[in-house]
Amino acid sequence: MLLTAYDRPHYLAPVLDAWAEVRGLDGWHLRVAVEPSPARDAVVDLVRSFVGRTGHEDTEVVLNPSRLGVLENPYAHLDALFRAGHGFVVRAEDDLLVSDDVLELFAHVAAAYAADPAVATAHAFSPGPPGPGADELVRTTEFCPWVWGTWRDRWLDLVGPTWDRDYSTYNVEPGFETGWDWNLNTRVFPAHGLHAVAPAVSRVRNIGEVGEHGTPDDLVPAPTFTAHRPPQRYRER
């Protein structure tokens, strides 16, 4: 699992509190990739406190020697984890709260869809509306970057090679609807007929009102999100 962090310890603190409650975390390797900033010491202290109270010793903290940015930072560390041999990696961020069953969800999807190359990614987010069962999974043609995972073969064969690392992909003009997430959603998925699998009930809520590309207007509500859920027997709708 990869958690990327920059200069927002006020978001990271509740996010780590949420991850401390996640069932099954001890079965995952955790890499925390920290960008250089005046807040880096505070960020590292929060991670060390998290390791101390959870006992999650399989945690590595990587301090980037220079700022990689929102495009290159996740790419570099996802690529490193897959090339180190990990078969499935979840990517989380410092402003995304998760439910305590989120890794149970990913563990199920990672195994159930491992042999289905048409499913490129697994997601934790759902925009709602309220009502569906917490055990339901849905296929979607939309990519969402709010806590997601993919398989080693899909990374090496497709997601990694098509990653927008320099804002060179855009819809209308440079700087407009561009970046790795837009590229996956609007070009890569449609061009290859790909799907993602997501829960009908969201396992993540974005709290990052201010960020590199974030404003309060960008926050999509997750009305079905709740911090605590019992284990589920997942099924595709």
MDAnalysis code that builds the backbone (N, CA, C; Angstrom):
import MDAnalysis as mda
import numpy as np

u = mda.Universe.empty(711, n_residues=237, atom_resindex=np.repeat(np.arange(237), 3), trajectory=True)
u.add_TopologyAttr("name", ["N", "CA", "C"] * 237)
u.add_TopologyAttr("resid", np.arange(1, 238))
u.add_TopologyAttr("resname", ["MET", "LEU", "LEU", "THR", "ALA", "TYR", "ASP", "ARG", "PRO", "HIS", "TYR", "LEU", "ALA", "PRO", "VAL", "LEU", "ASP", "ALA", "TRP", "ALA", "GLU", "VAL", "ARG", "GLY", "LEU", "ASP", "GLY", "TRP", "HIS", "LEU", "ARG", "VAL", "ALA", "VAL", "GLU", "PRO", "SER", "PRO", "ALA", "ARG", "ASP", "ALA", "VAL", "VAL", "ASP", "LEU", "VAL", "ARG", "SER", "PHE", "VAL", "GLY", "ARG", "THR", "GLY", "HIS", "GLU", "ASP", "THR", "GLU", "VAL", "VAL", "LEU", "ASN", "PRO", "SER", "ARG", "LEU", "GLY", "VAL", "LEU", "GLU", "ASN", "PRO", "TYR", "ALA", "HIS", "LEU", "ASP", "ALA", "LEU", "PHE", "ARG", "ALA", "GLY", "HIS", "GLY", "PHE", "VAL", "VAL", "ARG", "ALA", "GLU", "ASP", "ASP", "LEU", "LEU", "VAL", "SER", "ASP", "ASP", "VAL", "LEU", "GLU", "LEU", "PHE", "ALA", "HIS", "VAL", "ALA", "ALA", "ALA", "TYR", "ALA", "ALA", "ASP", "PRO", "ALA", "VAL", "ALA", "THR", "ALA", "HIS", "ALA", "PHE", "SER", "PRO", "GLY", "PRO", "PRO", "GLY", "PRO", "GLY", "ALA", "ASP", "GLU", "LEU", "VAL", "ARG", "THR", "THR", "GLU", "PHE", "CYS", "PRO", "TRP", "VAL", "TRP", "GLY", "THR", "TRP", "ARG", "ASP", "ARG", "TRP", "LEU", "ASP", "LEU", "VAL", "GLY", "PRO", "THR", "TRP", "ASP", "ARG", "ASP", "TYR", "SER", "THR", "TYR", "ASN", "VAL", "GLU", "PRO", "GLY", "PHE", "GLU", "THR", "GLY", "TRP", "ASP", "TRP", "ASN", "LEU", "ASN", "THR", "ARG", "VAL", "PHE", "PRO", "ALA", "HIS", "GLY", "LEU", "HIS", "ALA", "VAL", "ALA", "PRO", "ALA", "VAL", "SER", "ARG", "VAL", "ARG", "ASN", "ILE", "GLY", "GLU", "VAL", "GLY", "GLU", "HIS", "GLY", "THR", "PRO", "ASP", "ASP", "LEU", "VAL", "PRO", "ALA", "PRO", "THR", "PHE", "THR", "ALA", "HIS", "ARG", "PRO", "PRO", "GLN", "ARG", "TYR", "ARG", "GLU", "ARG"])
u.atoms.positions = np.array([
    [0.841, -1.184, 0.000],
    [0.000, 0.000, 0.000],
    [0.875, 1.233, 0.000],
    [0.458, 2.258, -0.735],
    [1.194, 3.512, -0.837],
    [0.350, 4.650, -0.293],
    [0.923, 5.424, 0.628],
    [0.300, 6.644, 1.127],
    [1.221, 7.803, 0.786],
    [0.729, 8.764, 0.012],
    [1.529, 9.934, -0.338],
    [1.126, 11.109, 0.539],
    [2.136, 11.893, 0.946],
    [1.889, 13.025, 1.845],
    [2.811, 14.168, 1.477],
    [2.330, 15.384, 1.711],
    [3.124, 16.573, 1.379],
    [3.223, 17.481, 2.597],
    [2.405, 18.517, 2.668],
    [2.602, 19.552, 3.689],
    [1.323, 19.848, 4.463],
    [0.482, 18.820, 4.684],
    [-0.821, 19.060, 5.319],
    [-1.024, 18.135, 6.518],
    [-0.233, 18.314, 7.570],
    [-0.410, 17.442, 8.739],
    [-1.782, 17.554, 9.376],
    [-2.470, 18.686, 9.190],
    [-3.803, 18.841, 9.770],
    [-4.814, 17.920, 9.094],
    [-4.564, 17.531, 7.852],
    [-5.387, 16.508, 7.203],
    [-4.853, 15.110, 7.509],
    [-3.549, 14.962, 7.499],
    [-2.944, 13.647, 7.679],
    [-3.291, 13.040, 9.039],
    [-3.376, 13.863, 10.085],
    [-3.635, 13.334, 11.427],
    [-4.940, 12.544, 11.491],
    [-6.090, 13.092, 11.066],
    [-7.321, 12.283, 11.112],
    [-7.304, 11.132, 10.111],
    [-6.591, 11.293, 9.007],
    [-6.493, 10.202, 8.037],
    [-5.755, 9.013, 8.652],
    [-4.654, 9.270, 9.341],
    [-3.936, 8.189, 10.007],
    [-4.757, 7.594, 11.146],
    [-5.538, 8.415, 11.826],
    [-6.443, 7.879, 12.850],
    [-7.413, 6.880, 12.220],
    [-7.912, 7.209, 11.023],
    [-8.827, 6.306, 10.342],
    [-8.120, 5.017, 9.929],
    [-6.917, 5.138, 9.382],
    [-6.182, 3.938, 8.974],
    [-5.814, 3.061, 10.171],
    [-5.638, 3.657, 11.326],
    [-5.325, 2.877, 12.526],
    [-6.466, 1.952, 12.913],
    [-7.685, 2.260, 12.456],
    [-8.858, 1.445, 12.764],
    [-9.141, 0.391, 11.694],
    [-8.397, 0.419, 10.595],
    [-8.692, -0.464, 9.468],
    [-8.322, -1.908, 9.787],
    [-9.258, -2.799, 9.591],
    [-9.004, -4.218, 9.814],
    [-8.114, -4.777, 8.698],
    [-7.182, -5.630, 9.092],
    [-6.338, -6.288, 8.108],
    [-5.120, -5.513, 7.682],
    [-4.880, -4.350, 8.265],
    [-3.732, -3.542, 7.863],
    [-2.422, -4.283, 8.078],
    [-2.378, -5.138, 9.097],
    [-1.133, -5.841, 9.401],
    [-0.725, -6.805, 8.295],
    [-1.617, -7.093, 7.366],
    [-1.277, -7.967, 6.259],
    [-0.745, -7.251, 5.035],
    [-0.583, -5.942, 5.130],
    [-0.143, -5.136, 3.990],
    [1.170, -4.427, 4.306],
    [2.061, -4.411, 3.331],
    [3.240, -3.545, 3.404],
    [2.780, -2.109, 3.159],
    [3.293, -1.171, 3.940],
    [2.922, 0.237, 3.801],
    [4.144, 1.069, 3.492],
    [4.096, 1.772, 2.376],
    [5.127, 2.761, 2.046],
    [4.494, 4.145, 2.158],
    [5.120, 5.025, 2.925],
    [4.661, 6.409, 3.042],
    [5.688, 7.279, 2.329],
    [5.280, 7.917, 1.250],
    [6.161, 8.762, 0.445],
    [5.916, 10.221, 0.818],
    [6.920, 10.852, 1.407],
    [6.770, 12.202, 1.950],
    [7.566, 13.185, 1.107],
    [6.886, 14.194, 0.610],
    [7.532, 15.241, -0.176],
    [8.235, 16.243, 0.748],
    [9.317, 16.874, 0.278],
    [9.973, 17.897, 1.093],
    [9.105, 19.147, 1.232],
    [9.040, 19.677, 2.449],
    [8.286, 20.893, 2.733],
    [8.659, 21.348, 4.132],
    [8.310, 22.585, 4.512],
    [8.537, 23.018, 5.894],
    [7.794, 22.169, 6.918],
    [6.759, 21.447, 6.486],
    [5.968, 20.616, 7.408],
    [6.438, 19.167, 7.438],
    [7.557, 18.847, 6.773],
    [7.938, 17.443, 6.650],
    [8.203, 16.791, 8.002],
    [8.850, 17.480, 8.922],
    [9.112, 16.876, 10.234],
    [7.816, 16.545, 10.952],
    [6.830, 17.435, 10.853],
    [5.538, 17.176, 11.497],
    [4.850, 15.980, 10.850],
    [4.959, 15.858, 9.522],
    [4.375, 14.731, 8.816],
    [5.029, 13.424, 9.248],
    [6.356, 13.413, 9.306],
    [7.078, 12.209, 9.705],
    [6.754, 11.834, 11.145],
    [6.631, 12.815, 12.021],
    [6.281, 12.535, 13.416],
    [4.913, 11.861, 13.514],
    [3.969, 12.308, 12.691],
    [2.642, 11.688, 12.696],
    [2.724, 10.228, 12.246],
    [3.541, 9.974, 11.236],
    [3.675, 8.595, 10.743],
    [4.335, 7.714, 11.800],
    [5.363, 8.225, 12.445],
    [6.028, 7.451, 13.500],
    [5.081, 7.161, 14.657],
    [4.254, 8.138, 15.004],
    [3.261, 7.916, 16.060],
    [2.263, 6.842, 15.634],
    [1.849, 6.880, 14.376],
    [0.940, 5.870, 13.831],
    [1.553, 4.480, 13.946],
    [2.811, 4.342, 13.569],
    [3.488, 3.043, 13.649],
    [3.574, 2.586, 15.101],
    [3.864, 3.522, 16.007],
    [3.996, 3.168, 17.414],
    [2.709, 2.665, 18.026],
    [1.588, 3.292, 17.700],
    [0.328, 2.888, 18.345],
    [-0.339, 1.717, 17.657],
    [-0.031, 1.490, 16.371],
    [-0.628, 0.358, 15.676],
    [0.284, -0.865, 15.684],
    [1.563, -0.660, 15.940],
    [2.516, -1.755, 15.871],
    [2.754, -2.244, 14.455],
    [2.448, -1.408, 13.468],
    [2.599, -1.815, 12.072],
    [4.061, -1.637, 11.650],
    [4.849, -2.658, 11.922],
    [6.285, -2.561, 11.679],
    [6.637, -2.661, 10.202],
    [5.734, -3.183, 9.398],
    [6.012, -3.286, 7.963],
    [5.670, -1.962, 7.274],
    [6.233, -0.893, 7.796],
    [6.041, 0.448, 7.263],
    [7.393, 1.036, 6.904],
    [7.512, 1.554, 5.704],
    [8.722, 2.276, 5.312],
    [8.346, 3.720, 4.999],
    [9.149, 4.643, 5.497],
    [8.947, 6.059, 5.218],
    [10.032, 6.492, 4.248],
    [9.632, 6.955, 3.075],
    [10.568, 7.386, 2.049],
    [10.483, 8.899, 1.935],
    [11.595, 9.570, 2.199],
    [11.652, 11.028, 2.093],
    [12.196, 11.377, 0.714],
    [11.352, 11.936, -0.125],
    [11.817, 12.317, -1.451],
    [12.882, 13.407, -1.327],
    [14.049, 13.243, -1.950],
    [15.108, 14.263, -1.835],
    [14.738, 15.575, -2.493],
    [13.858, 15.531, -3.486],
    [13.334, 16.738, -4.114],
    [11.851, 16.518, -4.368],
    [11.129, 17.608, -4.547],
    [9.687, 17.495, -4.714],
    [9.360, 16.890, -6.081],
    [8.624, 15.795, -6.068],
    [8.230, 15.138, -7.306],
    [6.907, 15.674, -7.845],
    [6.040, 16.136, -6.956],
    [4.776, 16.705, -7.389],
    [3.662, 15.679, -7.526],
    [2.465, 16.168, -7.824],
    [1.275, 15.322, -7.806],
    [1.230, 14.333, -8.967],
    [2.020, 14.564, -9.998],
    [2.079, 13.614, -11.103],
    [3.130, 12.538, -10.872],
    [4.323, 12.956, -10.536],
    [5.452, 12.032, -10.484],
    [5.542, 11.275, -9.169],
    [5.104, 11.872, -8.064],
    [5.249, 11.209, -6.773],
    [4.499, 9.872, -6.718],
    [3.206, 9.829, -7.051],
    [2.554, 8.518, -7.032],
    [3.117, 7.575, -8.076],
    [3.450, 8.091, -9.257],
    [3.998, 7.219, -10.297],
    [5.295, 6.550, -9.832],
    [6.223, 7.340, -9.306],
    [7.530, 6.801, -8.928],
    [7.401, 5.705, -7.884],
    [6.529, 5.901, -6.905],
    [6.446, 4.934, -5.806],
    [5.558, 3.741, -6.151],
    [4.516, 3.942, -6.941],
    [3.764, 2.792, -7.429],
    [4.660, 1.905, -8.288],
    [5.407, 2.523, -9.177],
    [6.289, 1.756, -10.048],
    [7.333, 0.987, -9.237],
    [7.882, 1.630, -8.208],
    [8.884, 0.968, -7.371],
    [8.281, -0.239, -6.646],
    [7.060, -0.100, -6.140],
    [6.433, -1.203, -5.425],
    [6.128, -2.370, -6.351],
    [5.612, -2.071, -7.533],
    [5.323, -3.163, -8.466],
    [6.600, -3.831, -8.956],
    [7.629, -3.056, -9.212],
    [8.871, -3.656, -9.687],
    [9.595, -4.401, -8.574],
    [9.228, -4.122, -7.328],
    [9.755, -4.907, -6.205],
    [9.017, -6.232, -6.040],
    [7.946, -6.428, -6.816],
    [7.267, -7.712, -6.803],
    [5.881, -7.740, -6.199],
    [5.370, -6.625, -5.698],
    [4.029, -6.615, -5.127],
    [2.995, -6.856, -6.228],
    [2.034, -7.705, -5.943],
    [1.060, -8.089, -6.953],
    [-0.119, -7.152, -7.075],
    [-0.454, -6.443, -6.006],
    [-1.579, -5.509, -5.994],
    [-1.224, -4.404, -5.012],
    [-1.407, -3.158, -5.423],
    [-1.048, -2.021, -4.572],
    [-2.228, -1.063, -4.496],
    [-2.524, -0.615, -3.284],
    [-3.534, 0.410, -3.037],
    [-2.827, 1.739, -2.866],
    [-3.346, 2.778, -3.521],
    [-2.776, 4.109, -3.371],
    [-3.750, 4.990, -2.570],
    [-3.272, 5.529, -1.442],
    [-4.056, 6.414, -0.592],
    [-3.359, 7.768, -0.513],
    [-4.066, 8.769, 0.028],
    [-3.515, 10.116, 0.135],
    [-3.755, 10.684, 1.528],
    [-3.107, 11.813, 1.782],
    [-3.110, 12.393, 3.115],
    [-4.381, 13.157, 3.453],
    [-5.372, 13.179, 2.552],
    [-6.622, 13.888, 2.848],
    [-7.859, 13.029, 2.574],
    [-7.670, 11.701, 2.605],
    [-8.771, 10.795, 2.297],
    [-9.058, 9.878, 3.477],
    [-10.189, 10.117, 4.147],
    [-10.616, 9.265, 5.251],
    [-11.164, 7.946, 4.702],
    [-10.911, 6.857, 5.406],
    [-11.367, 5.545, 4.950],
    [-12.197, 4.855, 6.033],
    [-13.058, 3.953, 5.581],
    [-13.813, 3.094, 6.486],
    [-12.923, 1.975, 6.993],
    [-13.304, 1.386, 8.111],
    [-12.432, 0.380, 8.714],
    [-12.435, -0.951, 7.969],
    [-13.314, -1.100, 6.970],
    [-13.321, -2.334, 6.182],
    [-12.733, -2.144, 4.787],
    [-12.045, -1.020, 4.547],
    [-11.596, -0.698, 3.188],
    [-10.604, -1.725, 2.647],
    [-9.724, -2.255, 3.490],
    [-8.768, -3.238, 2.994],
    [-9.398, -4.607, 2.816],
    [-10.451, -4.894, 3.543],
    [-11.207, -6.118, 3.272],
    [-11.826, -6.031, 1.881],
    [-12.332, -4.868, 1.540],
    [-12.867, -4.638, 0.198],
    [-11.795, -4.863, -0.858],
    [-10.634, -4.229, -0.688],
    [-9.585, -4.348, -1.689],
    [-9.036, -5.771, -1.770],
    [-8.925, -6.439, -0.645],
    [-8.436, -7.815, -0.666],
    [-9.382, -8.704, -1.472],
    [-10.676, -8.501, -1.301],
    [-11.650, -9.287, -2.065],
    [-11.529, -8.993, -3.556],
    [-11.538, -7.714, -3.927],
    [-11.492, -7.354, -5.342],
    [-10.181, -7.797, -5.975],
    [-9.079, -7.652, -5.238],
    [-7.775, -8.047, -5.769],
    [-7.753, -9.513, -6.153],
    [-8.375, -10.354, -5.341],
    [-8.410, -11.784, -5.632],
    [-9.478, -12.129, -6.672],
    [-10.667, -11.544, -6.545],
    [-11.791, -11.930, -7.391],
    [-11.611, -11.511, -8.843],
    [-10.870, -10.423, -9.096],
    [-10.739, -9.898, -10.454],
    [-9.298, -9.965, -10.965],
    [-8.477, -10.734, -10.304],
    [-7.072, -10.815, -10.700],
    [-6.907, -11.331, -12.120],
    [-7.789, -12.211, -12.556],
    [-7.657, -12.823, -13.879],
    [-8.526, -12.139, -14.936],
    [-9.086, -10.987, -14.603],
    [-9.964, -10.270, -15.541],
    [-9.266, -9.001, -16.015],
    [-8.561, -9.029, -17.145],
    [-7.799, -7.859, -17.580],
    [-8.665, -6.676, -17.987],
    [-9.964, -6.889, -18.177],
    [-10.847, -5.773, -18.504],
    [-11.099, -4.887, -17.295],
    [-10.842, -5.409, -16.094],
    [-10.953, -4.598, -14.875],
    [-9.574, -4.045, -14.574],
    [-9.394, -2.761, -14.829],
    [-8.069, -2.156, -14.713],
    [-7.751, -1.693, -13.301],
    [-8.770, -1.255, -12.566],
    [-8.543, -0.685, -11.247],
    [-9.676, -1.061, -10.301],
    [-9.389, -0.938, -9.018],
    [-10.381, -1.105, -7.959],
    [-10.467, 0.201, -7.191],
    [-11.672, 0.598, -6.821],
    [-11.890, 1.889, -6.176],
    [-12.531, 1.716, -4.804],
    [-12.353, 2.732, -3.955],
    [-13.022, 2.756, -2.658],
    [-14.164, 3.761, -2.619],
    [-14.235, 4.661, -3.614],
    [-15.205, 5.752, -3.570],
    [-16.467, 5.426, -4.339],
    [-17.583, 5.884, -3.792],
    [-18.857, 5.891, -4.495],
    [-19.579, 7.192, -4.159],
    [-20.130, 7.869, -5.161],
    [-20.837, 9.118, -4.883],
    [-22.228, 8.921, -4.299],
    [-22.684, 7.674, -4.174],
    [-24.028, 7.425, -3.653],
    [-24.978, 7.164, -4.818],
    [-26.270, 7.357, -4.611],
    [-26.954, 7.850, -3.416],
    [-27.120, 6.771, -2.354],
    [-27.581, 7.161, -1.160],
    [-27.814, 6.164, -0.122],
    [-28.838, 5.127, -0.559],
    [-28.743, 3.947, 0.014],
    [-29.737, 2.930, -0.266],
    [-29.202, 1.556, -0.566],
    [-28.151, 1.428, -1.432],
    [-27.717, 0.065, -1.779],
    [-27.039, -0.634, -0.617],
    [-26.941, -1.950, -0.750],
    [-26.317, -2.724, 0.296],
    [-24.832, -2.489, 0.392],
    [-24.304, -2.570, 1.595],
    [-22.882, -2.340, 1.819],
    [-22.018, -3.433, 1.217],
    [-22.631, -4.558, 0.832],
    [-21.876, -5.666, 0.248],
    [-21.837, -5.620, -1.269],
    [-22.484, -4.639, -1.894],
    [-22.611, -4.615, -3.343],
    [-21.409, -3.959, -4.020],
    [-20.954, -4.570, -5.108],
    [-19.913, -4.015, -5.963],
    [-20.517, -3.711, -7.326],
    [-20.001, -2.679, -7.970],
    [-20.492, -2.306, -9.298],
    [-19.311, -2.109, -10.232],
    [-19.521, -2.420, -11.493],
    [-18.536, -2.096, -12.528],
    [-18.841, -0.706, -13.054],
    [-17.800, 0.056, -13.316],
    [-17.956, 1.401, -13.837],
    [-16.879, 1.660, -14.876],
    [-17.154, 2.548, -15.799],
    [-16.153, 2.949, -16.790],
    [-15.429, 4.218, -16.370],
    [-15.677, 4.694, -15.152],
    [-15.050, 5.930, -14.681],
    [-13.945, 5.614, -13.681],
    [-12.814, 6.267, -13.871],
    [-11.707, 6.140, -12.931],
    [-11.821, 7.235, -11.882],
    [-11.630, 6.875, -10.614],
    [-11.635, 7.842, -9.515],
    [-10.348, 7.681, -8.705],
    [-9.593, 8.750, -8.464],
    [-8.301, 8.621, -7.786],
    [-8.370, 8.583, -6.266],
    [-9.555, 8.598, -5.682],
    [-9.689, 8.696, -4.219],
    [-9.624, 7.307, -3.579],
    [-8.424, 6.864, -3.321],
    [-8.076, 5.547, -2.778],
    [-8.478, 4.473, -3.804],
    [-7.486, 3.989, -4.497],
    [-7.716, 3.033, -5.574],
    [-6.541, 2.053, -5.612],
    [-6.738, 0.978, -6.323],
    [-5.686, -0.017, -6.429],
    [-5.645, -0.624, -7.809],
    [-4.531, -1.260, -8.132],
    [-4.421, -1.983, -9.391],
    [-3.443, -3.135, -9.231],
    [-3.424, -3.984, -10.247],
    [-2.610, -5.186, -10.245],
    [-1.283, -4.943, -10.956],
    [-0.311, -5.775, -10.653],
    [1.020, -5.604, -11.227],
    [0.995, -5.686, -12.753],
    [0.280, -6.659, -13.307],
    [0.272, -6.785, -14.763],
    [-0.396, -5.595, -15.429],
    [-1.471, -5.066, -14.819],
    [-2.146, -3.920, -15.407],
    [-1.312, -2.648, -15.282],
    [-0.527, -2.570, -14.203],
    [0.376, -1.430, -14.075],
    [1.475, -1.487, -15.131],
    [2.146, -2.618, -15.223],
    [3.286, -2.728, -16.134],
    [2.871, -2.663, -17.595],
    [1.691, -3.181, -17.918],
    [1.275, -3.262, -19.315],
    [0.501, -2.042, -19.789],
    [-0.180, -1.333, -18.872],
    [-1.088, -0.287, -19.330],
    [-1.068, 0.982, -18.485],
    [-1.364, 0.864, -17.193],
    [-1.535, 2.066, -16.372],
    [-0.233, 2.847, -16.266],
    [0.862, 2.165, -15.955],
    [2.146, 2.845, -15.843],
    [2.609, 3.471, -17.147],
    [2.625, 2.721, -18.264],
    [3.106, 3.292, -19.525],
    [2.268, 4.455, -20.048],
    [0.994, 4.547, -19.679],
    [0.149, 5.636, -20.183],
    [0.003, 6.785, -19.187],
    [0.704, 6.707, -18.057],
    [0.578, 7.718, -17.000],
    [1.019, 9.090, -17.510],
    [0.198, 10.090, -17.288],
    [0.568, 11.468, -17.655],
    [1.498, 12.017, -16.584],
    [2.774, 12.140, -16.918],
    [3.778, 12.572, -15.957],
    [4.171, 14.038, -16.123],
    [3.581, 14.730, -17.109],
    [4.002, 16.116, -17.370],
    [2.869, 17.012, -17.871],
    [1.635, 16.641, -17.607],
    [0.463, 17.393, -18.075],
    [0.421, 17.513, -19.591],
    [0.897, 16.520, -20.281],
    [0.907, 16.567, -21.738],
    [-0.428, 16.130, -22.342],
    [-1.318, 15.558, -21.522],
    [-2.643, 15.180, -22.009],
    [-3.653, 16.198, -21.510],
    [-4.532, 16.611, -22.387],
    [-5.562, 17.569, -21.997],
    [-6.697, 17.509, -22.999],
    [-7.864, 18.022, -22.593],
    [-9.046, 17.950, -23.441],
    [-9.141, 19.127, -24.407],
    [-8.977, 20.332, -23.898],
    [-9.188, 21.510, -24.725],
    [-7.905, 22.309, -24.878],
    [-7.235, 22.582, -23.783],
    [-6.019, 23.381, -23.807],
    [-5.155, 22.969, -22.630],
    [-3.852, 23.238, -22.705],
    [-2.970, 22.857, -21.581],
    [-3.484, 23.425, -20.264],
    [-3.465, 22.588, -19.245],
    [-3.921, 23.006, -17.925],
    [-5.395, 22.757, -17.683],
    [-6.139, 22.358, -18.718],
    [-7.580, 22.135, -18.569],
    [-7.861, 20.641, -18.646],
    [-8.465, 20.092, -17.596],
    [-8.792, 18.665, -17.546],
    [-7.599, 17.824, -17.984],
    [-6.527, 17.950, -17.227],
    [-5.295, 17.262, -17.578],
    [-4.714, 16.585, -16.349],
    [-3.755, 15.705, -16.553],
    [-3.141, 14.969, -15.452],
    [-3.397, 13.480, -15.602],
    [-2.762, 12.701, -14.717],
    [-2.835, 11.242, -14.860],
    [-4.229, 10.686, -14.641],
    [-4.999, 11.288, -13.723],
    [-6.341, 10.776, -13.468],
    [-7.287, 11.096, -14.629],
    [-7.211, 12.320, -15.144],
    [-8.016, 12.678, -16.303],
    [-7.641, 11.807, -17.499],
    [-6.360, 11.551, -17.656],
    [-5.901, 10.751, -18.780],
    [-6.472, 9.331, -18.722],
    [-6.414, 8.721, -17.530],
    [-6.975, 7.385, -17.382],
    [-8.480, 7.391, -17.639],
    [-9.152, 8.391, -17.095],
    [-10.612, 8.414, -17.157],
    [-11.132, 8.707, -18.563],
    [-10.522, 9.648, -19.258],
    [-11.089, 10.127, -20.521],
    [-10.418, 9.547, -21.759],
    [-9.257, 8.914, -21.599],
    [-8.566, 8.384, -22.768],
    [-8.271, 6.897, -22.655],
    [-7.563, 6.514, -21.605],
    [-7.088, 5.140, -21.506],
    [-8.250, 4.160, -21.332],
    [-9.149, 4.445, -20.389],
    [-10.276, 3.540, -20.168],
    [-11.135, 3.393, -21.431],
    [-11.591, 4.496, -22.049],
    [-12.419, 4.341, -23.247],
    [-11.683, 3.662, -24.405],
    [-10.415, 3.994, -24.590],
    [-9.679, 3.450, -25.729],
    [-9.511, 1.947, -25.644],
    [-9.446, 1.419, -24.431],
    [-9.213, -0.008, -24.258],
    [-10.438, -0.759, -23.735],
    [-11.579, -0.074, -23.619],
    [-12.785, -0.726, -23.139],
    [-12.658, -1.241, -21.719],
    [-12.024, -0.464, -20.852],
    [-11.707, -0.921, -19.503],
    [-12.809, -0.552, -18.505],
    [-12.807, -1.283, -17.402],
    [-13.721, -1.022, -16.299],
    [-12.939, -0.919, -14.993],
    [-13.626, -0.363, -14.011],
    [-13.170, -0.406, -12.624],
    [-14.260, -1.089, -11.809],
    [-13.871, -1.612, -10.665],
    [-14.844, -2.166, -9.723],
    [-14.845, -1.281, -8.488],
    [-16.032, -0.864, -8.070],
    [-16.174, 0.038, -6.936],
    [-17.314, -0.444, -6.046],
    [-17.290, -0.059, -4.775],
    [-18.418, -0.398, -3.907],
    [-19.600, 0.517, -4.179],
    [-20.802, -0.006, -4.030],
    [-21.979, 0.843, -4.149],
    [-22.066, 1.809, -2.978],
    [-21.450, 1.438, -1.862],
    [-21.418, 2.266, -0.655],
    [-19.972, 2.712, -0.436],
    [-19.751, 4.007, -0.361],
    [-18.387, 4.536, -0.355],
    [-17.612, 4.123, 0.884],
    [-16.346, 3.787, 0.671],
    [-15.421, 3.507, 1.767],
    [-14.401, 4.630, 1.946],
    [-14.630, 5.774, 1.317],
    [-13.694, 6.893, 1.441],
    [-14.468, 8.203, 1.378],
    [-13.926, 9.182, 2.113],
    [-14.469, 10.547, 2.066],
    [-13.315, 11.527, 1.980],
    [-13.388, 12.414, 1.025],
    [-12.337, 13.415, 0.811],
    [-12.552, 14.597, 1.757],
    [-11.516, 14.931, 2.530],
    [-11.602, 16.085, 3.429],
    [-10.660, 17.197, 2.997],
    [-10.000, 17.022, 1.854],
    [-8.988, 17.984, 1.413],
    [-9.574, 19.178, 0.704],
    [-10.061, 20.143, 1.456],
    [-10.657, 21.325, 0.839],
    [-9.624, 22.184, 0.123],
    [-8.378, 22.134, 0.576],
    [-7.327, 22.951, -0.035],
    [-6.146, 22.056, -0.352],
    [-5.712, 22.080, -1.603],
    [-4.576, 21.266, -2.017],
    [-4.020, 21.749, -3.339],
    [-3.127, 20.952, -3.933],
    [-2.481, 21.346, -5.180],
    [-3.504, 21.675, -6.261],
    [-4.514, 20.822, -6.395],
    [-5.564, 21.066, -7.382],
    [-6.936, 21.039, -6.729],
    [-6.987, 21.244, -5.411],
    [-8.234, 21.097, -4.693],
    [-8.784, 22.405, -4.154],
    [-10.081, 22.551, -4.274],
    [-10.813, 23.654, -3.666],
    [-12.059, 23.065, -3.016],
    [-12.711, 23.821, -2.126],
    [-13.951, 23.304, -1.533],
    [-14.992, 22.894, -2.566],
    [-15.003, 23.547, -3.723],
    [-15.973, 23.213, -4.761],
    [-15.701, 21.868, -5.401],
    [-14.469, 21.369, -5.258],
    [-14.111, 20.096, -5.888],
    [-14.528, 18.886, -5.061],
    [-14.905, 19.091, -3.817],
    [-15.233, 17.964, -2.951],
    [-16.589, 17.374, -3.332],
    [-16.557, 16.123, -3.766],
    [-17.796, 15.420, -4.096],
    [-18.278, 14.727, -2.829],
    [-19.507, 14.971, -2.394],
    [-19.978, 14.346, -1.156],
    [-20.053, 12.829, -1.285],
    [-19.863, 12.164, -0.171],
    [-19.988, 10.708, -0.106],
    [-21.049, 10.394, 0.943],
    [-22.332, 10.511, 0.582],
    [-23.404, 10.378, 1.579],
    [-23.499, 8.990, 2.191],
    [-22.914, 7.981, 1.546],
    [-22.998, 6.625, 2.084],
    [-21.796, 6.265, 2.956],
    [-20.837, 7.191, 3.090],
    [-19.628, 6.886, 3.861],
    [-19.936, 6.839, 5.356],
    [-19.358, 5.850, 6.015],
    [-19.348, 5.806, 7.470],
    [-18.034, 5.175, 7.893],
    [-17.533, 5.565, 9.048],
    [-16.192, 5.133, 9.456],
    [-16.128, 3.660, 9.814],
    [-17.204, 3.106, 10.318],
    [-17.172, 1.731, 10.824],
    [-18.250, 0.882, 10.154],
    [-17.811, -0.249, 9.606],
    [-18.733, -1.195, 8.996],
    [-18.321, -2.612, 9.377],
    [-19.265, -3.497, 9.565],
    [-18.914, -4.906, 9.841],
    [-18.377, -5.562, 8.579],
    [-17.699, -6.679, 8.706],
    [-17.235, -7.414, 7.526],
    [-18.403, -7.779, 6.611],
    [-18.112, -7.797, 5.303],
    [-19.140, -8.070, 4.302],
    [-18.776, -9.302, 3.470],
    [-19.815, -9.892, 2.866],
    [-19.615, -10.905, 1.842],
    [-19.934, -10.229, 0.508],
    [-18.891, -9.762, -0.175],
    [-19.089, -8.900, -1.345],
    [-19.645, -9.662, -2.532],
    [-20.464, -8.981, -3.308],
    [-21.057, -9.549, -4.504],
    [-21.217, -8.446, -5.538],
    [-21.020, -8.796, -6.796],
    [-21.193, -7.805, -7.857],
    [-22.662, -7.675, -8.190],
    [-23.129, -6.452, -8.252],
    [-24.536, -6.188, -8.562],
    [-24.818, -6.595, -10.014],
])
